[in-house]
């Protein structure tokens, strides 16, 4: 898969995740009709089936995420405990 296709799927997945979650939130918290919740749920299902980026791009993202998870506590980011510097 080319870099362009990988970026396209990455952006599409992000939009589906944020948009679907927002529609469900509107239904639950703002009292919108159930249609918002159903469309939001459908968009979140679409997010789950969008093909992930393949090849070198995916490996680079995986390595970057792993590095952030390992280095985060030493950089002052909160770990699993919720307190900076403690995992």
C-alpha positions, -999 to 999 in steps of 0.1 A, spaced: 0 0 0 14 34 -9 20 62 16 -8 82 0 -33 53 6 -20 48 41 -25 84 50 -60 84 34 -71 54 55 -55 69 86 -74 102 82 -106 83 73 -103 61 104 -97 92 126 -128 110 112 -149 79 117 -137 74 153 -142 111 163 -174 116 143 -191 84 154 -182 90 190 -195 126 188 -228 114 173 -233 89 201 -224 116 226 -250 140 212 -276 113 215 -267 103 251 -257 137 266 -276 163 245 -309 145 242 -308 142 204 -330 116 186 -320 80 186 -311 84 149 -279 102 160 -270 72 182 -277 47 154 -257 66 128 -229 71 153 -228 34 160 -228 26 123 -198 50 118 -180 34 147 -185 0 131 -171 14 99 -141 26 119 -136 -10 130 -134 -24 95 -113 3 78 -81 -15 67 -51 -4 88 -21 12 71 3 -14 58 40 -17 53 67 6 65 43 33 76 25 10 100 58 -3 115 70 32 120 38 42 138 41 10 160 77 18 169 69 54 177 39 45 199 61 19 217 88 45 223 62 70 237 48 44 260 83 35 273 96 71 275 63 88 286 67 84 323 103 98 323 91 128 302 65 136 329 35 120 310 11 101 331 13 63 329 -13 37 338 -14 49 374 -25 83 363 4 100 381 33 115 361 65 95 365 48 63 377 36 35 355 
